[in-house]
């Protein structure tokens, strides 16, 4: 059965899931939910996810929220053992990064997106004091990733996995959000040379101003 995915492709966690499903070669049907119009807070959507957050995946009677749980489920559903190995230690390593992304990495990176992209779009200005303070928090976490990626192409081994998709998502608009990636050469290389070259990442492009249409080149 094809997954139904209730999502707005512009958001971090929605792009994560859509890129992840393409990466896994999992069939899905996009059920559009307009984030900026607040459709994720309406009663029809809250019946799917009482948290009022995006995205939600539906597989028959199963309604699954939490983006990383959706990736785990989809990988097992299609049997993609390379993207989400069944071997105990390999899977534990990937699960560790998925949990870390949700608890530490996402909130750390989200500040840059809100301040440098979200606020200007709404006519506001970034809080420079907040961004300066956030640089300290970001350094702690980015250093962890930079050290992990030293000497290896991907986060959890020789091949990309759903952990790479999950960790990349919070910095998917790193240029416009002014995320200070350049200070971390291994992390910068992994994102700009590896992740951003994945077909599934290219197919789910989100550009300046949260646009989905690529400019003509």
Residue pairs with C-beta under 8 A, 6 or more apart in sequence:
1 59
1 60
2 27
2 28
2 29
3 21
3 26
3 27
3 28
3 29
3 57
3 58
3 59
3 74
3 77
4 28
4 29
4 31
4 57
4 58
4 59
5 17
5 18
5 21
5 28
5 29
5 30
5 31
5 55
5 56
5 57
5 58
5 70
6 31
6 33
6 45
6 48
6 49
6 54
6 55
6 56
6 57
6 58
7 14
7 17
7 18
7 30
7 31
7 32
7 33
7 54
7 55
7 56
8 14
8 32
8 33
8 34
8 35
8 36
8 40
8 54
8 55
9 15
9 18
9 30
9 204
9 206
9 212
10 35
10 206
10 210
10 212
11 35
11 54
11 55
12 106
12 110
12 113
12 169
12 170
12 172
13 53
13 54
13 55
13 67
13 169
14 35
14 54
14 55
14 67
15 169
15 172
15 204
15 206
16 67
16 68
16 71
16 165
16 166
16 168
16 169
16 172
17 55
17 57
17 67
17 70
17 71
18 28
18 30
18 204
19 165
19 169
19 198
19 200
19 201
19 203
19 204
20 70
20 71
20 74
20 162
20 165
20 166
20 200
21 28
21 71
21 74
22 199
22 200
22 203
22 204
23 83
23 160
23 162
23 165
23 198
23 200
23 201
24 71
24 74
24 75
24 78
24 80
24 83
24 84
24 162
25 78
25 80
26 74
26 75
26 77
26 78
26 80
28 57
28 74
33 39
33 40
33 45
33 54
33 55
35 54
36 210
39 45
40 49
40 52
40 53
40 54
41 52
45 52
45 56
46 52
48 56
48 58
48 63
48 65
49 56
49 63
49 65
51 65
53 65
55 65
55 67
55 70
56 63
56 64
56 65
57 63
57 64
57 65
57 70
57 73
57 74
58 64
59 73
59 77
64 70
64 73
66 102
67 166
67 169
68 98
68 99
68 101
68 102
68 162
68 166
71 84
71 98
71 162
71 165
71 166
72 84
72 95
72 98
72 162
75 83
75 84
75 162
76 84
82 159
82 161
83 159
83 160
83 161
83 162
84 91
84 94
84 161
84 162
85 91
85 94
85 161
90 156
90 157
93 156
93 163
94 156
94 161
94 162
94 163
97 155
97 156
97 163
97 166
97 167
98 162
98 163
98 166
101 163
101 166
101 167
101 169
101 170
104 141
105 141
105 145
105 167
105 170
106 169
106 170
108 134
108 137
108 138
108 141
108 170
109 138
109 170
109 171
109 177
109 179
110 170
111 130
111 131
111 134
112 131
112 134
112 138
112 174
112 177
112 178
112 179
113 170
113 173
113 177
115 126
115 127
115 130
115 131
116 126
116 131
116 176
116 177
116 178
117 173
117 176
117 177
117 210
119 125
119 126
119 127
120 126
121 209
121 210
135 180
138 179
138 180
139 183
142 180
142 181
142 183
142 184
142 187
143 184
145 155
145 167
145 184
145 186
145 187
145 190
146 184
146 185
146 186
146 187
147 186
148 155
148 186
149 155
149 186
149 187
149 189
149 190
150 186
152 158
153 190
153 194
154 160
154 161
154 164
154 190
154 194
155 161
155 163
155 164
155 167
155 190
156 163
156 164
160 194
160 195
160 198
164 190
164 194
164 195
165 195
165 200
165 201
168 191
168 195
168 201
171 177
171 179
171 181
171 191
172 206
173 206
173 208
174 181
174 191
176 208
181 187
181 188
181 191
181 192
182 188
195 201
196 202
205 212
205 214
206 212
207 213
207 214
207 215
